[in-house]
Amino acid sequence: MACSSLFSPNFTAIFSSSKPTKFSQSYYQPTNLFFKPNSIIKREFPVPSVAAPFPYQPISVDYLEEEFSGRGVSFEDVAGTCVAKMALENGSTATLMLPRGLVTSYKAPMWHGGSVELLHTIVSEGEDGGAVVQGGVSMAFSCLSDGGGFWSPSNWSLLDIRGNPEESIQVELISRDTEDMVEIKNIVNLQESCLSSELVVSNFKSSPLQLTGCVISHLTVSTPEAIYAVGLEGSDFFNRSPLSPDFLIIPPDISQENMINISQLWSQMRFLSGTGVGSEEKGDELEGGLGETEEEMEGEESDNYKQLNEEMSRIYTSAPTFLTLIDRGRRNSVVAGRYGFEEVYMFSPGSSHEFYGKYSYICISPSAMLKPIILKPGEVWRGGQHLQNPNL
């Protein structure tokens, strides 16, 4: 599998890899925890690029170790890729690959005293013979300006690291377009019972900006046969073709012809809305414009304890803020929460695959794919997701 997308989560490196009614206050902290203007120091490093005519200087792991020592993050060079490992004293750990910003691991402590990996990643051989990493938590976003300018964040620079191993660790990444008119920050926050990703998008342009995409999380499971989603009853949904393998781990038995990707979605948006960003009526047209009849694509969820054993790819437009995914095979659960996003994209490869195997995962993603997020000139938008571990 080749790395073909501008913002693909694929890498040529190998790594070690009923609606909730009450939550611990520790699962997520408000935005002001992340943003302390007096303490932010920009840390930008050259990043490698396959298309570059000459190699960039690699990220200095030794420098990062010295600069951020004592904050609960260690750095390692793995086949030319910088791997940041976050660890708390209670046993929660997370692994982040730079400069791509892919979270490949989240190990959470459990009720039985051990820890369990909650994210699903696979390593396969690419066309060039190198290793390709897929899965985990990745960002798939695109920005379209009123004049037709298009940009997607691909490489992330390390901006700052805050916190300590006793309480929480925040790794702040940043990506900008070539004209420095669009800025996206990605703050990965590891807490005792939660891993969260917060996006902060700033529009410095003199025209509106349209943001589309999703935060894609692959949650490892015993098998989709044993997974139940709690809290979806009454939620409206639209069936959609799966995103391309640049964003999802796709079983080979799913037709390649039925896949879509973010750039295709954007092309349809641009066709429907012309260059006039922000037309809600055009966004409504888009919901019916991906090749399916209204009867086939639209529905309302009738099951509050939904088994995810069937192959599915759909966007829920009125799902609750918090969804609980229960794995009866592994005897654990994950609470997936979001803010700033109105939609939830869910993908299940179905249970016809090997238990605890390559396709034993469920994908859940806060998204803005049917109706983009519109930022006015000078406006800042915040949104994110959190994966809570309620198994302590």
TADA-V771067 format. One record per run of one state. SS is the DSSP state (a for helix, b for strand, c for the rest). FROM is the first residue (numbers start at 1). TO is the last residue. Records with the same first field share a line. If there is no record, write none. Layout:
SS = FROM-TO ; FROM-TO
//
This chain:
c = 1-30 ; 34-36 ; 40-60 ; 68-72 ; 79-80 ; 88-92 ; 99-101 ; 110-114 ; 118-118 ; 120-120 ; 126-130 ; 136-136 ; 146-149 ; 152-156 ; 165-167 ; 177-181 ; 192-193 ; 204-208 ; 221-223 ; 231-235 ; 240-242 ; 244-255 ; 259-259 ; 261-261 ; 274-279 ; 287-293 ; 301-304 ; 308-311 ; 317-321 ; 328-331 ; 340-342 ; 349-360 ; 376-379 ; 389-392
a = 31-33 ; 37-39 ; 61-67 ; 224-226 ; 256-258 ; 262-273 ; 280-286 ; 294-297
b = 73-78 ; 81-87 ; 93-98 ; 102-109 ; 115-117 ; 119-119 ; 121-125 ; 131-135 ; 137-145 ; 150-151 ; 157-164 ; 168-176 ; 182-191 ; 194-203 ; 209-220 ; 227-230 ; 236-239 ; 243-243 ; 260-260 ; 298-300 ; 305-307 ; 312-316 ; 322-327 ; 332-339 ; 343-348 ; 361-375 ; 380-388
//
